[in-house]
Amino acid sequence: MARKHPKHGPWEDPVEEEEAPPPVPCWLCGRPTGQTIVWHHPVPKSRGGRDVVPMHPICQQTLIANFTNSELQRHGMDVEGLLLNPNVRKFVDWVAKKDPDFTAAITKKQR
């Protein structure tokens, strides 16, 4: 009689693959998120923020590099206000055609 599973190694049930849900869009750039999703607090937790939004790690790094916690608190959930910053707008325009899992070093803001 033939075995239904290998004698050595993990036994796996034949499972029907479910369709993956569509990727959620990044809060800042609007591109679909990739393998890594950062759940960002638009209003920093240190300033009482509780809501979280999905973002690419590179997009979150850009916000952190360009805004202080008090500036982020003032903008709150207003992504359009953040995009008025020339550095952020330049970044979003640049990253628009990149792969969702694209990553690169971010230049720190001169303070």
C-alpha positions as CSV (number, residue, x, y, z in Angstrom):
1,M,0.0,0.0,0.0
2,A,1.4,3.5,-0.9
3,R,1.8,6.2,1.6
4,K,-0.1,9.4,1.4
5,H,2.7,11.4,2.9
6,P,6.5,11.0,3.1
7,K,7.9,8.8,5.8
8,H,10.4,11.5,6.8
9,G,9.8,15.3,6.9
10,P,6.7,17.4,7.6
11,W,3.3,16.0,6.8
12,E,1.3,18.6,5.0
13,D,-2.4,18.6,4.4
14,P,-3.3,19.4,0.8
15,V,-4.9,22.8,1.4
16,E,-6.7,24.8,-1.2
17,E,-4.8,28.1,-1.6
18,E,-7.0,31.1,-0.8
19,E,-6.7,34.2,-2.9
20,A,-4.7,36.8,-1.0
21,P,-6.5,40.0,-0.2
22,P,-5.4,42.9,-2.4
23,P,-2.6,44.9,-0.8
24,V,-3.6,48.0,1.2
25,P,-2.4,51.3,-0.2
26,C,0.3,53.3,1.7
27,W,-1.1,56.2,3.6
28,L,1.5,58.6,2.3
29,C,2.3,57.7,-1.3
30,G,-0.8,55.7,-2.2
31,R,1.2,52.8,-3.8
32,P,0.2,49.2,-2.8
33,T,2.2,48.0,0.2
34,G,4.6,45.1,-0.2
35,Q,5.8,42.3,2.0
36,T,6.7,44.7,4.9
37,I,4.0,47.0,6.2
38,V,4.7,49.5,8.9
39,W,1.7,50.5,11.1
40,H,2.5,54.2,11.6
41,H,0.9,56.6,14.1
42,P,0.2,59.8,12.2
43,V,-0.1,61.5,15.6
44,P,2.9,60.2,17.6
45,K,2.1,58.0,20.5
46,S,4.0,60.4,22.7
47,R,1.5,63.1,21.7
48,G,-1.6,61.0,22.4
49,G,-1.9,59.4,19.0
50,R,-3.8,56.1,18.8
51,D,-4.8,55.7,15.2
52,V,-2.4,53.7,12.9
53,V,-2.1,53.7,9.1
54,P,-0.3,51.3,6.8
55,M,2.9,52.6,5.2
56,H,6.0,51.5,3.5
57,P,9.1,51.6,5.8
58,I,10.8,54.1,3.4
59,C,7.7,56.4,3.5
60,Q,7.7,56.3,7.3
61,Q,11.4,57.1,7.4
62,T,10.8,60.1,5.2
63,L,8.2,61.5,7.5
64,I,10.4,60.9,10.6
65,A,13.4,62.6,8.8
66,N,11.4,65.7,7.8
67,F,9.0,66.4,10.7
68,T,9.3,66.7,14.5
69,N,6.7,65.0,16.7
70,S,5.0,68.3,17.3
71,E,4.8,69.0,13.6
72,L,3.3,65.5,13.0
73,Q,0.8,66.2,15.8
74,R,-0.3,69.4,14.2
75,H,-0.8,67.7,10.8
76,G,-2.6,64.7,12.4
77,M,-4.4,62.6,9.8
78,D,-4.0,65.3,7.1
79,V,-1.8,63.6,4.5
80,E,-2.4,66.5,2.1
81,G,-0.8,68.9,4.6
82,L,2.3,66.7,4.8
83,L,2.5,66.6,1.0
84,L,2.8,70.4,0.9
85,N,6.3,70.0,2.3
86,P,8.6,70.2,-0.7
87,N,10.9,67.4,0.5
88,V,8.0,65.0,1.1
89,R,6.4,66.0,-2.3
90,K,9.7,65.4,-4.1
91,F,10.1,62.0,-2.4
92,V,6.6,60.9,-3.2
93,D,7.0,61.9,-6.8
94,W,10.3,60.0,-6.9
95,V,9.1,56.8,-5.3
96,A,5.8,56.6,-7.3
97,K,7.3,54.3,-9.9
98,K,9.3,52.1,-7.5
99,D,8.5,48.5,-6.5
100,P,6.4,48.2,-3.3
101,D,9.3,46.6,-1.5
102,F,11.8,49.2,-2.6
103,T,14.0,50.5,0.1
104,A,16.9,53.0,0.3
105,A,18.7,55.2,2.8
106,I,16.9,58.4,3.7
107,T,18.8,61.6,4.1
108,K,18.3,63.1,7.6
109,K,16.8,66.6,8.0
110,Q,19.3,69.2,8.9
111,R,18.1,70.6,12.3
